[in-house]
Amino acid sequence: MLICGIDEAGRGPLAGPVVAAAVVFEKGFIIEEVNDSKVLNESERDRLFFRIINNCLDYRISITDNIEIDNTNILKATMKSMHSAIAHLSLKPAKYFIDGNYFKLPDNYEKDLDYETVIDGDAKVFEISCASILAKVTRDNIMRGYHIRFPEYNFHKHKGYATKEHYAMIRLHGLCEIHRKSFLKNIISELNSSG
């Protein structure tokens, strides 16, 4: 029996994409060190990333950029990434476990999926934990790449999240092309009013 775990990284940040991962294992397979990506440190996540992709039966990672997030909203952009990751799997799992309390298939989706949403699934379901690591490591690497293009924001440190430092850099330098304008309406008003 094939089980697929699905999770995302990057719903909350002020900049960058949202990334979803889908990963497939045979039921009962375990990698002992795998845990919720949020409780692992960076080097642990990086090491486990390669163990997961080398031991899983299939995986896909999908990225939806800040422009799409602004044009629709973060929920629709997250669903788009999850749908894409699922659709591009080469295997057909018997069961899909999805982190969170909400998931909706597109109206025109042809496949009949047996799926279950799991609140805090990245801490409870092995396959979701693996997906959370793939999504988190991928997104962190993307944000490190953006740091090279936009070093003034220190994206390599906060990865686009709403830290005091990030807000300070936005106030100092304005927005760059990867910022989510729909997340920063108050700051945009503040910058416009200050001249």
VENTA-V247634 format. One record per residue. N is the residue number from 1. PSI is psi in whole degrees, 0 to 359 (* if undefined). D_CENTER is the distance of its C-alpha to the mean C-alpha in Angstrom with 2 decimals. Layout:
[[N/PSI/D_CENTER] [N/PSI/D_CENTER]]
This chain:
[[1/127/26.08] [2/133/22.59] [3/136/19.62] [4/132/16.04] [5/142/13.08] [6/133/9.88] [7/169/6.76] [8/163/3.23] [9/136/2.15] [10/28/4.60] [11/323/6.82] [12/340/9.73] [13/163/10.41] [14/351/13.46] [15/155/12.52] [16/182/10.33] [17/170/7.75] [18/138/4.71] [19/131/3.22] [20/147/4.55] [21/143/7.18] [22/131/10.68] [23/139/13.29] [24/131/16.98] [25/160/19.70] [26/140/23.25] [27/132/23.79] [28/346/24.88] [29/140/23.41] [30/142/22.11] [31/113/21.08] [32/318/22.64] [33/350/20.57] [34/136/17.17] [35/178/15.95] [36/130/13.12] [37/334/11.02] [38/338/12.06] [39/358/15.67] [40/148/15.67] [41/173/16.61] [42/315/15.30] [43/325/18.04] [44/316/17.57] [45/315/13.91] [46/318/15.10] [47/316/18.06] [48/331/16.40] [49/310/13.95] [50/328/17.22] [51/321/18.89] [52/309/16.32] [53/336/16.44] [54/344/20.21] [55/344/20.86] [56/166/18.79] [57/335/20.55] [58/150/17.84] [59/155/14.17] [60/145/12.16] [61/133/8.96] [62/139/8.50] [63/130/7.77] [64/123/9.08] [65/173/10.88] [66/333/12.33] [67/315/15.50] [68/321/14.25] [69/315/12.64] [70/324/16.13] [71/333/18.06] [72/263/16.76] [73/172/14.68] [74/326/11.19] [75/313/11.86] [76/321/13.19] [77/321/10.52] [78/315/7.90] [79/320/10.82] [80/316/11.53] [81/316/8.43] [82/315/9.16] [83/316/12.80] [84/317/12.67] [85/317/11.21] [86/314/13.91] [87/331/16.54] [88/3/16.49] [89/140/17.11] [90/340/20.70] [91/162/21.51] [92/90/22.01] [93/155/21.03] [94/331/23.32] [95/140/20.76] [96/127/17.08] [97/126/15.52] [98/130/12.54] [99/139/11.13] [100/190/12.55] [101/7/15.75] [102/135/15.18] [103/140/14.64] [104/129/16.89] [105/149/17.84] [106/152/19.09] [107/327/22.87] [108/13/23.78] [109/128/21.82] [110/333/24.49] [111/146/23.22] [112/103/24.09] [113/134/21.26] [114/99/22.06] [115/157/18.95] [116/131/18.58] [117/142/16.14] [118/114/16.23] [119/133/15.89] [120/34/14.65] [121/331/14.12] [122/345/12.13] [123/352/15.53] [124/330/17.76] [125/122/16.90] [126/313/16.88] [127/325/14.97] [128/320/12.04] [129/317/12.29] [130/316/12.22] [131/322/9.12] [132/323/7.38] [133/315/9.22] [134/316/8.49] [135/315/4.72] [136/313/5.87] [137/318/8.96] [138/313/8.03] [139/319/6.41] [140/320/9.41] [141/322/11.70] [142/316/11.01] [143/328/11.85] [144/322/14.84] [145/319/15.95] [146/331/15.96] [147/325/18.05] [148/322/20.66] [149/325/20.97] [150/66/20.89] [151/338/22.23] [152/344/23.66] [153/349/20.38] [154/42/19.51] [155/334/15.82] [156/339/16.15] [157/304/16.97] [158/353/14.89] [159/25/11.83] [160/358/12.50] [161/169/12.61] [162/65/15.82] [163/163/18.18] [164/318/21.92] [165/317/21.93] [166/314/19.37] [167/319/21.44] [168/320/24.54] [169/324/23.42] [170/317/22.63] [171/328/26.08] [172/318/27.67] [173/354/26.23] [174/191/24.98] [175/150/21.77] [176/181/20.57] [177/347/19.19] [178/1/15.45] [179/146/15.95] [180/102/15.02] [181/328/18.61] [182/343/18.00] [183/352/16.61] [184/31/19.62] [185/320/22.63] [186/318/24.64] [187/320/24.24] [188/316/25.15] [189/317/28.20] [190/315/29.10] [191/320/28.98] [192/322/30.98] [193/336/33.55] [194/357/34.08] [195/*/35.03]]
